[in-house]
Amino acid sequence: MRITQETIAEQCNHISIRTLQRIEQGKAQIDLQQLQEYCAAVNTSLFDLLAIQEKESHSNVSDVDILAIAKLLPRTVRYKFYKLMVEVVRINRK
């Protein structure tokens, strides 16, 4: 995306440049708050990141990933979304 790590780290309150480097190298895990800040900094959504990961790794998004995303939704739609996504994952695993 032609965005430097420095620029991303500057826009994130909870991600230092060193932490960002470790996350990108797979040496550290990113928490949900950091992930939300990262998405805002690179102008993308959690759904887009999961789609990119799905495309690159050819693996299924896990139930844990779906639950993490569902927690970001308003309560009125959270449960319905979660149930729908669990069903999608179940169908894709067949």
N, C-alpha and C positions, 0 to 999 in steps of 0.2 A: 504494500500500500504506500510505500515511500514515506513512511512516518518513522522517525528515529525513535530509538528506545528512550532517549532523553526527553523528547517531546511527550511521549506517552507517560513517562514517570512524572513529569511536571504536572500533567493533567489529573493524576491520580493521587488522592490524599493518603492512600494506604499501600502504595507500591513504590518502593525505591527503585532506582535503576539496577542496583545489584539484585534485588528480589526479582525484578522483571527478567534479568538475564538468566537467573537460576530457573525460573519458571519455563522460559523458552528452551532451555537446555534439558529440561526434564529432571532437574535436580531439586526442585521444590514444587509443592502443590499450591494452587491458587485457591483462595477461599471465595465464597459467594460474593462478599462485599468487594473484594479485589476484582473479581470477574465482571461485576456490574460496572465498576469504574473503568476497567480496561475496554469494555464494549463501548462505553460512552466516548472514551478517548479516540478510538479508531472508527467511530461512527458506524457501529454495526449492532446487531442484536444477538442475544444468546442463541436464538433459533438459527441465525446465519452461521454462527460459529459451530454449532452442532452439525449443520448441513455440510460445512467445509470438512469437518473431521470425518464425517460419514463418508464423504466422497474420497478423501485421501486414504483412510484406513480400511475401507470396505468392511467396517464392523458395525454392528447394530448399536444404537443408542440404548443405554441401559435404563431400567426402571428408576434407578437412582438419579440419573440425568433428568429424566422426565419429572420426577418429584421435585428436584431442585428448581426447575423452570416453573413448574406449577405453583410453587410457593411465591413466585413473583406476581402472580395474577390476582385480581380482586377476588375476594372470598366467594362472590356470587357465581364465578365461573370456574374457580379452582378445581373443585371436585369433579365436575363434568369433564373438564379438560383432562385431568389425570386419568379418569376411567377410559376416555377415548384413546389416549396415547398408550395406555397399557394394552388395550385391545389391538392397536396398530402394531405394537411390538410383538404381541403374541402371534398375530397373523403372519408377520414377516419372518418369524422363527420357524414356521412350518415348512 
